[in-house]
Amino acid sequence: MTILLEQDTPRHADISARRRPRLHKALPLPFKAPLNANAPALGRIGALETRLARSKTEIRTAQALRYEVFYCEGSANPKASVRLRRRDTDRWDRACDHLLVIDRDGEHEDGRIVGTYRFLTGEHAGRAGIDFYTQGEFDIAPLMTRQPDLHFMELGRSCVLPQWRTKRTVELLWQGCWAYVLNNKVDVMIGCASFEGTDPGKLAEPLSFLYHHAAPEANWQVRARAGRGVSMNLLGAEDINPKRALHALPPLIKGYLRLGAWFAGEAVIDRQFATTDVLVVLPVSRLNPRYVSYYGADAGRRAAAE
């Protein structure tokens, strides 16, 4: 879920921006998919644009990009089928819409995909006969039952290639997300965001900061799935250094916090991706007016260049 704002160094939910290995030295050609030149853009900044994927080839290219970032750059452990295809795929992909960031600059004049993000509305999940991906870690069903008139949307699988982790790319991802939220009349955004590592003790201060300062209201509380939850109440409020805790938050999570998101009080260890996951709950009604104004109440304002 890459909604990272202001001057933070962008990154996807699972990979530290400090890791800059072999990836962009030899960008794989699969990221240069046959792109649909007539697909409407949701935002543009210079040579970068964002829009939804319009073909299976574009989606497969986004999956190949995810594989490079999550498994080659990061510490995730691919299943045999994923390793064979060299694409990060799962059963949710077919039901999702996939946002792309495309760079049309340089030697590839037709453009290359440099970032992606996937969206799953409750309506689309219902049609496909599947739960949200998040349900595998957090018991969100009671929350949705308590809010029967609200339309939920899940965000996930965000990633950006290292050399494109810039403010411009982040603005385009949020521009595309905001336009999608409005077009689909979404009331609540949910999804998992991640800290690197699987030892909550080493994350005690930032996790506790979220527990004490960004807890959901009572009617929006969510528990982890039975047997999977780890309490985020690891330090007392008086034992937290807020400045240090904020600095320790991954940019993704810090971005959601600025938007007005809540975070459930339990985390879940994801062994496959070697992360500690927290649940983001963001009702559209809680969005910080600053960002709504910046991108336009109707998403009509294109993200501006720096």
C-alpha positions, 0 to 999 in steps of 0.5 A, a space after each residue: 500500500 504505497 500511500 507515502 506523502 510529503 518528503 518521505 523516501 517511498 518504499 513498498 510495504 515490505 522492503 526497506 529503502 536502504 536495500 538497493 542491490 542489483 535490481 535496477 542495474 539491469 532492469 528486466 525487459 518484462 517491465 516493458 509490456 505492450 502498453 495500451 496507448 489509449 487507456 485513460 490516465 488518472 494522473 501525470 507528472 512529466 514523463 510519469 503517468 498512472 492508470 489502471 492495467 487494461 490487459 492480462 499482459 500488463 497485469 503479468 508485467 506488474 506481477 513480475 515487478 512485484 516478484 523482483 521487489 518482494 523476492 529478489 530485492 527483499 526477503 520473501 520466500 516464494 512458493 515453487 510455482 511463484 519461483 518458476 513463473 518469476 511472477 508474484 501471483 495469488 488467487 486474488 489477482 483476478 478479482 483485483 484492479 491493478 494500478 500502474 505507474 508508467 515511465 515514458 521517458 528514456 530509451 523505452 518510448 512506449 513506456 515501462 511499468 515502474 510501480 504497481 498497487 492493487 485494489 479489491 472492492 467488496 463488490 468485486 470480492 463478492 462476485 468472485 466468491 472470495 474474502 479479502 486477502 486481509 481476512 487471512 491475518 485479521 478477523 475483519 468480518 465483524 467490522 464489516 458486519 457492524 458497518 453494513 451500509 459502508 462500501 469497503 475496499 482493500 489495498 495491497 501488493 504495493 511496490 515501486 522499483 528502487 530508482 523510482 521511489 520518489 515524491 512524484 511516484 508517490 503522488 501519482 499512486 495516491 492520485 490514482 487511489 483517490 480517483 478509484 475510491 471516488 469512482 467506486 464510491 468507497 467508504 472505507 479503505 483497509 489493508 495490511 502494512 508492514 514492518 521489516 522483521 519478525 521480532 515484535 520486541 525490536 519494534 516495541 516503540 513504533 508498535 506501541 506508539 500506534 497502539 496509544 496514538 492511533 487506536 480505532 474507536 470502539 466500533 471499529 476495533 479489529 482483532 487478529 485471527 485466532 492464534 496469530 495476534 501479537 499485542 502492540 501494547 508493548 510499552 506504556 505511553 509514558 515510556 515512548 519517545 514520540 519523535 523517535 517512534 515516528 522516525 522508526 515508522 516505515 514511510 508507508 505507515 507514516 503516510 497512512 497516519 498522516 492521512 488519518 488512519 487507525 491501526 488495530 491493536 494487534 500485529 501479525 507475523 508474516 513468515 513468508 514475507 518476513 514482516 510484522 503486519 499491522 492492520 490499517 483502517 481508513 474511513 474516507 470520512 477521516 481523510 485529512 482535509 489537507 490531502 483531499 484539497 491537494 488532490 481535488 475533492 473530485 480527483 480532478 486535479 492532476 498531481 503537480 510536479 515538484 
